[in-house]
Amino acid sequence: MNRLPKNFNAEEFVGKTLEQLGIGLFQTQLRFSGKIVVSIEGSVGIDQSKQIPVFEAGSILLKMIGKRVTKSSVLGEEKFDIIFENGIRLIIYDSNSTSESFSIDSPSGIVVV
């Protein structure tokens, strides 16, 4: 568990659109407008659900393609959320104690958690 850096700005996602989704057995990539890529190897939550492996959330993630982010916030050192215009809330967790859970590559830099 690497934790989110204290200066992580989740608001960078606001106004961006999810343009591409890549789903694999061990990694899922979310590509947003504005050159933001989130690569997830850990677990996610949808709305208020429990944590699940990201590949199990594939059918729900498909509903987010083409949707704009209306809000994003840090929920402590171990997770942040992204809320889409269709009301779906994606929570991304730092869930892996032995390797990276997710990374974010954006114009403001690279964050590995």
ChimeraX commands (.cxc) that place a marker at each C-alpha (Angstrom):
marker #1 position 0.00,0.00,0.00 radius 0.5
marker #1 position 1.63,3.20,-1.20 radius 0.5
marker #1 position -1.17,5.64,-0.27 radius 0.5
marker #1 position -2.30,8.70,-2.17 radius 0.5
marker #1 position 0.09,11.63,-1.86 radius 0.5
marker #1 position -1.15,14.47,0.33 radius 0.5
marker #1 position -1.04,16.87,-2.61 radius 0.5
marker #1 position -3.13,14.64,-4.93 radius 0.5
marker #1 position -5.74,16.77,-6.71 radius 0.5
marker #1 position -8.76,14.63,-7.58 radius 0.5
marker #1 position -10.51,17.70,-9.01 radius 0.5
marker #1 position -8.32,17.30,-12.11 radius 0.5
marker #1 position -10.93,14.77,-13.33 radius 0.5
marker #1 position -13.87,17.18,-13.13 radius 0.5
marker #1 position -15.19,18.12,-16.57 radius 0.5
marker #1 position -13.26,15.32,-18.29 radius 0.5
marker #1 position -15.01,12.61,-20.33 radius 0.5
marker #1 position -14.25,8.90,-20.15 radius 0.5
marker #1 position -13.24,8.24,-23.74 radius 0.5
marker #1 position -11.87,4.70,-23.65 radius 0.5
marker #1 position -12.04,1.63,-21.43 radius 0.5
marker #1 position -9.59,-1.25,-21.62 radius 0.5
marker #1 position -10.49,-4.32,-19.56 radius 0.5
marker #1 position -8.04,-7.13,-18.89 radius 0.5
marker #1 position -7.71,-9.89,-16.35 radius 0.5
marker #1 position -5.06,-8.09,-14.33 radius 0.5
marker #1 position -5.49,-4.42,-15.28 radius 0.5
marker #1 position -8.23,-2.06,-16.42 radius 0.5
marker #1 position -7.43,1.29,-18.01 radius 0.5
marker #1 position -9.68,4.33,-18.01 radius 0.5
marker #1 position -8.68,6.96,-20.58 radius 0.5
marker #1 position -10.17,10.40,-20.06 radius 0.5
marker #1 position -10.13,13.53,-22.19 radius 0.5
marker #1 position -7.35,15.89,-21.14 radius 0.5
marker #1 position -4.76,13.11,-21.40 radius 0.5
marker #1 position -5.56,11.44,-18.09 radius 0.5
marker #1 position -5.13,7.67,-17.81 radius 0.5
marker #1 position -6.00,5.63,-14.73 radius 0.5
marker #1 position -4.61,2.07,-14.70 radius 0.5
marker #1 position -6.24,-0.09,-12.03 radius 0.5
marker #1 position -4.79,-3.38,-10.81 radius 0.5
marker #1 position -6.60,-3.43,-7.48 radius 0.5
marker #1 position -10.24,-3.20,-6.51 radius 0.5
marker #1 position -13.04,-0.73,-7.05 radius 0.5
marker #1 position -16.46,-0.04,-5.66 radius 0.5
marker #1 position -19.52,1.09,-7.56 radius 0.5
marker #1 position -21.75,3.53,-5.70 radius 0.5
marker #1 position -21.79,2.20,-2.11 radius 0.5
marker #1 position -21.00,-1.43,-2.91 radius 0.5
marker #1 position -18.22,-3.48,-1.37 radius 0.5
marker #1 position -14.78,-3.67,-2.97 radius 0.5
marker #1 position -14.59,-5.97,-6.00 radius 0.5
marker #1 position -11.76,-6.83,-8.40 radius 0.5
marker #1 position -11.81,-4.25,-11.16 radius 0.5
marker #1 position -12.36,-6.81,-13.95 radius 0.5
marker #1 position -15.65,-7.83,-12.29 radius 0.5
marker #1 position -16.94,-4.26,-12.69 radius 0.5
marker #1 position -16.57,-4.30,-16.48 radius 0.5
marker #1 position -20.26,-4.28,-17.40 radius 0.5
marker #1 position -20.91,-1.30,-15.12 radius 0.5
marker #1 position -17.82,0.55,-16.31 radius 0.5
marker #1 position -19.16,0.33,-19.87 radius 0.5
marker #1 position -22.03,2.63,-18.80 radius 0.5
marker #1 position -19.48,5.35,-18.03 radius 0.5
marker #1 position -17.94,5.58,-21.52 radius 0.5
marker #1 position -18.75,8.95,-23.03 radius 0.5
marker #1 position -19.86,10.35,-19.69 radius 0.5
marker #1 position -18.41,13.49,-18.12 radius 0.5
marker #1 position -17.03,13.60,-14.58 radius 0.5
marker #1 position -19.06,15.93,-12.36 radius 0.5
marker #1 position -17.15,15.44,-9.10 radius 0.5
marker #1 position -14.04,13.70,-7.81 radius 0.5
marker #1 position -12.62,13.72,-4.32 radius 0.5
marker #1 position -10.02,12.11,-2.09 radius 0.5
marker #1 position -11.57,9.86,0.56 radius 0.5
marker #1 position -8.50,9.49,2.74 radius 0.5
marker #1 position -5.06,8.08,1.98 radius 0.5
marker #1 position -6.41,4.81,0.56 radius 0.5
marker #1 position -9.11,5.76,-1.96 radius 0.5
marker #1 position -10.68,8.39,-4.15 radius 0.5
marker #1 position -13.90,8.58,-6.11 radius 0.5
marker #1 position -15.05,9.73,-9.51 radius 0.5
marker #1 position -18.72,10.62,-10.01 radius 0.5
marker #1 position -20.07,10.66,-13.54 radius 0.5
marker #1 position -22.90,12.70,-15.02 radius 0.5
marker #1 position -25.15,9.61,-15.10 radius 0.5
marker #1 position -24.84,9.41,-11.30 radius 0.5
marker #1 position -22.53,6.37,-11.16 radius 0.5
marker #1 position -19.87,6.69,-8.48 radius 0.5
marker #1 position -16.61,4.80,-9.01 radius 0.5
marker #1 position -14.41,4.37,-5.93 radius 0.5
marker #1 position -10.81,3.35,-6.59 radius 0.5
marker #1 position -9.02,1.69,-3.67 radius 0.5
marker #1 position -5.43,1.19,-2.62 radius 0.5
marker #1 position -6.22,-2.48,-2.02 radius 0.5
marker #1 position -3.01,-4.38,-2.69 radius 0.5
marker #1 position -0.46,-4.64,0.11 radius 0.5
marker #1 position 2.33,-6.18,-2.00 radius 0.5
marker #1 position 2.19,-4.27,-5.30 radius 0.5
marker #1 position 0.60,-1.27,-6.93 radius 0.5
marker #1 position -3.18,-0.92,-6.83 radius 0.5
marker #1 position -3.52,1.85,-9.40 radius 0.5
marker #1 position -1.64,4.59,-11.18 radius 0.5
marker #1 position -2.70,7.90,-12.65 radius 0.5
marker #1 position -0.86,9.51,-15.55 radius 0.5
marker #1 position -1.95,13.09,-16.19 radius 0.5
marker #1 position -0.50,16.42,-17.32 radius 0.5
marker #1 position 0.26,17.20,-13.66 radius 0.5
marker #1 position 2.43,14.08,-13.28 radius 0.5
marker #1 position 2.33,10.37,-12.47 radius 0.5
marker #1 position 0.93,8.98,-9.23 radius 0.5
marker #1 position 1.52,5.32,-8.33 radius 0.5
marker #1 position -0.43,3.86,-5.42 radius 0.5
marker link #1:1,2 radius 0.2
marker link #1:2,3 radius 0.2
marker link #1:3,4 radius 0.2
marker link #1:4,5 radius 0.2
marker link #1:5,6 radius 0.2
marker link #1:6,7 radius 0.2
marker link #1:7,8 radius 0.2
marker link #1:8,9 radius 0.2
marker link #1:9,10 radius 0.2
marker link #1:10,11 radius 0.2
marker link #1:11,12 radius 0.2
marker link #1:12,13 radius 0.2
marker link #1:13,14 radius 0.2
marker link #1:14,15 radius 0.2
marker link #1:15,16 radius 0.2
marker link #1:16,17 radius 0.2
marker link #1:17,18 radius 0.2
marker link #1:18,19 radius 0.2
marker link #1:19,20 radius 0.2
marker link #1:20,21 radius 0.2
marker link #1:21,22 radius 0.2
marker link #1:22,23 radius 0.2
marker link #1:23,24 radius 0.2
marker link #1:24,25 radius 0.2
marker link #1:25,26 radius 0.2
marker link #1:26,27 radius 0.2
marker link #1:27,28 radius 0.2
marker link #1:28,29 radius 0.2
marker link #1:29,30 radius 0.2
marker link #1:30,31 radius 0.2
marker link #1:31,32 radius 0.2
marker link #1:32,33 radius 0.2
marker link #1:33,34 radius 0.2
marker link #1:34,35 radius 0.2
marker link #1:35,36 radius 0.2
marker link #1:36,37 radius 0.2
marker link #1:37,38 radius 0.2
marker link #1:38,39 radius 0.2
marker link #1:39,40 radius 0.2
marker link #1:40,41 radius 0.2
marker link #1:41,42 radius 0.2
marker link #1:42,43 radius 0.2
marker link #1:43,44 radius 0.2
marker link #1:44,45 radius 0.2
marker link #1:45,46 radius 0.2
marker link #1:46,47 radius 0.2
marker link #1:47,48 radius 0.2
marker link #1:48,49 radius 0.2
marker link #1:49,50 radius 0.2
marker link #1:50,51 radius 0.2
marker link #1:51,52 radius 0.2
marker link #1:52,53 radius 0.2
marker link #1:53,54 radius 0.2
marker link #1:54,55 radius 0.2
marker link #1:55,56 radius 0.2
marker link #1:56,57 radius 0.2
marker link #1:57,58 radius 0.2
marker link #1:58,59 radius 0.2
marker link #1:59,60 radius 0.2
marker link #1:60,61 radius 0.2
marker link #1:61,62 radius 0.2
marker link #1:62,63 radius 0.2
marker link #1:63,64 radius 0.2
marker link #1:64,65 radius 0.2
marker link #1:65,66 radius 0.2
marker link #1:66,67 radius 0.2
marker link #1:67,68 radius 0.2
marker link #1:68,69 radius 0.2
marker link #1:69,70 radius 0.2
marker link #1:70,71 radius 0.2
marker link #1:71,72 radius 0.2
marker link #1:72,73 radius 0.2
marker link #1:73,74 radius 0.2
marker link #1:74,75 radius 0.2
marker link #1:75,76 radius 0.2
marker link #1:76,77 radius 0.2
marker link #1:77,78 radius 0.2
marker link #1:78,79 radius 0.2
marker link #1:79,80 radius 0.2
marker link #1:80,81 radius 0.2
marker link #1:81,82 radius 0.2
marker link #1:82,83 radius 0.2
marker link #1:83,84 radius 0.2
marker link #1:84,85 radius 0.2
marker link #1:85,86 radius 0.2
marker link #1:86,87 radius 0.2
marker link #1:87,88 radius 0.2
marker link #1:88,89 radius 0.2
marker link #1:89,90 radius 0.2
marker link #1:90,91 radius 0.2
marker link #1:91,92 radius 0.2
marker link #1:92,93 radius 0.2
marker link #1:93,94 radius 0.2
marker link #1:94,95 radius 0.2
marker link #1:95,96 radius 0.2
marker link #1:96,97 radius 0.2
marker link #1:97,98 radius 0.2
marker link #1:98,99 radius 0.2
marker link #1:99,100 radius 0.2
marker link #1:100,101 radius 0.2
marker link #1:101,102 radius 0.2
marker link #1:102,103 radius 0.2
marker link #1:103,104 radius 0.2
marker link #1:104,105 radius 0.2
marker link #1:105,106 radius 0.2
marker link #1:106,107 radius 0.2
marker link #1:107,108 radius 0.2
marker link #1:108,109 radius 0.2
marker link #1:109,110 radius 0.2
marker link #1:110,111 radius 0.2
marker link #1:111,112 radius 0.2
marker link #1:112,113 radius 0.2
view
